[in-house]
């Protein structure tokens, strides 16, 4: 999946495609086997940055500076955002079906957005973007981000209903489409690349962006869960962009990951602040759009967030089948809630989800084509089976303890 893009320094004109970076035939023949793809990506990365004089070392230094600055800014902004939430009454109180125990400021998302904004501006100074199409897409991304922020502020102040929230999310997905942020191409396993007309590309893009925003939002039910998974997804997108030789594109998911890591210092259990709607919507929007900006990363993002997406889909089906609104929570239907009921600790659950997403993400980087989807399916089955097995053992252990007690 992707869009027709060209890297800011003209790599497309030298034969670098969306899906892989060109290389001498002698090297590419060795890259056909999945087990060697990681090493081949390393060789491709060096060849990618070297031809125009910007060696990998220079790009690495720039990206390291960018990540460190964004992380420091996030760490500095989070306490200010927390103080703002406590003073203005933007506090999330425990509700039925949630694991939260005490009232807590829900303004951490504003600090995440602020840190990302600082990092994005700094990336413009550090990493050149000569491609006007890429700059235009970034303008569309920024406008959509402003829309997300406005709707999130309105939700924090007024507690918008599901329909106004959905309308705002759709607008945030449609406006960037006018700047070229559309999924014009769809990679279908065993078929190849299918080009989509605008009339189909637009609704597909809207579903992708809105779906990602709500997936991250519904994932934010436990301390450190949404922020950590988003950081992992952003790091995988960063690595994928580097493998494709897109340093300017890689800068933005790096900023997202750094901002999330700074936030996690205050959000990991027991949390002192949560991200709220502003943070979860921003992270979902950013991951969805950044997967489109550089092309060939939608499938990668889909793999990393596969477990949360499947969990969200199952919850929606269960609620609709029960005659309830799919947007109304309080039923403890998510996988993390079920694990918590079976005696799992918050940190234990979060780390298991982190591990599952990271493993699938690594497979997404190392593999390509139909093999990627096969491994993705097997990994999900294995993770689900492991979760069920452990939950069953925990439940059996509790029954034995009760019987012996």
N, C-alpha and C positions, 0 to 999 in steps of 0.2 A: 504494500500500500504506500502511496506517496503522492507527491505533486511533481510537476515538471520544474525542476530547479537546477541551478548551476551555482557552484560555490563562488564566494565573493572574489576569489583570486583567479577565476577562470579555469578551474580544473576540468570542467565539463568539456572545454574546447580541446583539452589534451587527452580526452578519452576516458575520463573518470565518470562512471555512471552512478545512478542513484543507489544501486544495489551492491556494487563492489568497485574497488579501485583497480584500474587496469594495472597489469604487471607483465613482465616478460613471460613468454609461453613456458619457458623452462621452470619458472617458479610457480606459475598458476597450475600446472599439471599436478604439482604436489599439494595444492590447496583443495583438490576435489574431495579428499577424504575429510569427514568432520573432525577426526581426532587431531588433524594438523592445522585446522583453521585458525586457532589462536596464534600459533607461531607465524602463520602466513600473514595475519593481520598486523603483527609487529613489523614484519618486513615491509608491508605495504605502507604503514604509517611513515616509516623513515623515507621511503621513496616519494611519498606524497608531499611532504613539507620541504624536501631538499631541492627540487628543480628550480624554484623561483628564488632561491637564496635565503628563505626563511627556514632554518633548520629546526628540527624537533626540539633542540635544547632551548632556542629562543621562545618558541611557542609554549613550552613547558613552564618556563619562568613567568611568562605573562599570565598563564592560566593559574599558576600557583599564587601569584600576587592577588589575582582576582578572587580566588576562593578564600584566601586568608582574610582579605579586607571585608568581604561579604559576611564571613563568619563573625568577625569582631563587631561589625555594625549590628548584626542580629543580637549578639550577646548584650550589647549596650542598649538596644531598643526594647528588648523584652521587659525588663523591670519598669521602664517608663510606660509601656503599654498596659502592664498589670496595674500600675498605680492609677492610670487613666480610667481603667475599667472599674476599679473600686470607688473612685471619686464620683464617677458619672452614673453609677448604678448598672453598668453593663455586666451583670453577674448572672451566671448560669446556676440555677438551683436544681437539686436532685429531683428527677421525675421517675415515675413508675417504669420499670423495665430497664433503667440505666444503672451502671455500676458506680456512678459518682456518689460520694458520701456526704460532701459538704459544699456550700456555695463557693463559687470560684469565678474569677474574672475571665470573660470570654473574648478578650481583646488581643490575644497573642497573634492573631492573623494579621493585624495591622502592622505589627513589627516585622513579620515575615515579608509582607509586601514592601515595606520601607527598605528593608535590607536588600531585597531583590532589586528594587529600583536603583539603589546606590550602585550595586554591582553591575547592573545593566548599563548604566551611564558610564561607569568606569571602563567597561568592556569596549565601548565605542572609542575611547581614547587609546586603549592598549592594543586592540586588534582591528586592523583595517577591514572595511567592508566596501569593496569597489563595485560590487554588483548592484545596480540600481533596483533590480527586482527584489533582492534580499532586503534592501533598506525599506522598500515599499511594504513588504510583508511585515517587517518589524513595526512600521507605523500602524498597520492594521491590528497587530497584536497588542500594541500599547493602547489603542482606542478601545478595543474589546476589554482590556484589563480595567480601564477607567469605568466602563459600564458595570463590570462585575463588582468593583469597589462601591459604586453608588448604590447598587441593589443590595449589597451586603450591609452597608450602613443603614439603609432603610429597614432592612430586616432586623438589625440589632435594635433599632429604636422603636419600630412599630410591630415587630413580630408578624411579618407578612405571611399570608396563607400559601398553600402549595401552588395555586394557579398564578398569583403575581410573581412568585419566585421562578416558576417555570417560564413565564413570559420574559422576565429579565434575562434568564439564561439563554433563551432562544435569540434574543436581540444581541447578546454578547457573542453568539456564534455566527450570526448572519452578517453583522457589520464587517468583521475582518475578511469575510468572503469577498467583499468588494475590492480588497487589496491583494487578492491572489491566494488567500489561505483556504484552499479547497483540496479535497482528495479527488483529483481527476483520474488517478490510476488505481486499480485494485488488482493486487497480485493474488491469483487463485491457484492453489496447489494443483499440480498435474495439468493445468491449462495454460498458465502463463499470465502475462500482464494484460488486463482488460481495461481499456480506456472508457471512462464514464463521461457522458455528456453533462453539460451544466445542470440540466433539469434533474439529473439523478445525483450528481456530485454534491449539490447544495444540501438536499435532505440527508444524505449520508454523512456529510460533515456536521450538520446540526445534531444528528443522533449521536455521533461520536463525541462531540464536545459536551453536550448536555449530559450524556451518559457518564462521562468521566467526572464531571463536576459533582453529580449526585453519588457516584460510587465513592469518591473520597469523602464526601459529606456524611454518608451513611457509615463509612468506615470509622469515623471519628466518634467512637463510642467507648473508648478506653484510653487511659493515660499512655501517651507515646505511640499509639498504634498508627494513626493516620500520618503523623509527621514522619515516623520512621519508614513506613512503606513508601511514602512519596519521595523521601530522600534516596531510597534504594532505586526506585524507578528513574529518578532524575540522573543518578550516577550511571545507570545502564544506558540511558539516552546519551549522556556525555561520552561514554566509552564508544558507543556506536558511531557518534559523530566524528570522534577522533579517528576511528578505524576507516571512515570514509574520507578523511582528509579535510573535514569541515571545521576548522578551528573557530571561525567566527560564530558558527551555529552552536558548537560545543560550549561556548562561554555561557550561554543562558541557562541550560540545565545544570551547569556547575554552580551558578548563582542560586538556583532553586535548592539544590542539595545543601549548599553551605548555609543558607538561611534556615532550612529545616533542622540541620544539625545544631545550630545555635539555639533554636527554639526548643529542641529536645532536652537541652540542659535544664530547662525549667518545666518541661512537660512530662518527663519520664516519671513513672510512679514513685512516690506520690506527687502529683502535679501541683504546681503553684499557679499555673495559668493554662487556659486552653485556647485553641485557635479560633473557635467560633465559626460562624458562617463565612466571614471574610477570609479566613485562612483556608478552610476546606474547599470553598468555591475557587479561590485563586489557584490552589495547587492542582485541582482537577482541570481547570481551564489552561493553566500553564503547561501541564504535561500533555494535554490533548493537542494544543496548538504547536508546541515545540516538536512533537512527533511529526507534524505536517511540514513545518518550516524547512527542514533539511531533506525531507523525503525519505522513504524506505525505513521509517522507524515506527509506524503505526502498529505493525505486527509485533515489534519488539516491546512497545509499551503495553500492548494487549496481553502479552505473555507474562510480564512482570506483575501486572494487576489482575491476572487471570483468576486467582483464588478469591479476592474481594469481589470481582465482577460476578463470578458464578454464585457466590454467597448472596449478593444483592439480588440477582435474578431469581434465585430460589425463594427468598423472602417475599419478593413482589408477587410471585405466583401463589404462594401460600396465603398472603393477605387477600388477594383478589378472589381466590377460591373460597375463602371464609366470608366473603361479602364485605370486607373492610377496605378502607382506602389504602392504597399501596404506600402513601406518604405518611401515614399515621403510625408512629412507633409505639413503644410501651409494651410490646408483646414478647420481648426477649427472644426474638426469632433468629437473630444472627448467630453464626457459629461461635463467636467469642463469648456470647452470653451463655450458650449451651455448655461450653467448656468450663466457664466460671461456676455454673450450677453444679458441675461434677467435681468441684474441688480444686480446679486449677487456679493458681495465683495470677494476678495481673501481669507481672513481669514474665512469668513462664509462658503465658499465652502470647504476649507480644513478641517475645524472642522466637517462639515457634513460627509465628506468621512471618517475621523478618527472615528467618532461615528459608522458609518455603519460597518466598518471593525472590530472595537472592539466588537460590539454586536455579530456579526457572529462568531468572534473568541471565545468569551465566550461560546456560544452555542456549538462550536466545542469541547471545553474542557469538558463541562458538559454532552454531549450526546455521544452516540456511535451507531454503526450499521446503519441500514436503517433509524432509527429515525433521525439521524444526517443529512442525505441527505434531508429528508422531511422538517425539520426545516430550513435547509440551503436554500432550494428553496422558502419556505414561506418568509423567511427574505429578500431574494433578491427581491421578488415581492413587499413586503411591502416598502422596501427602494426605489425601482424604482417608485412605485405609489406615495410615499410621495414627491419625487423629481419632478415628473411631476405635481403634484397638486400645490406645492409651486411655481414652474416656471409659471404655468398657472395663479396663483393669482398675481404674480409679473407683468406678462405681461398685465393682465387685469387692474391692478392698474395704470400702465404706460399709457395705452390707455385712462383711465378715466381722468388722470391728463392732458393729451394732449388735450382731448376734453373740459375740463373745463378751460384750459389755453387759 
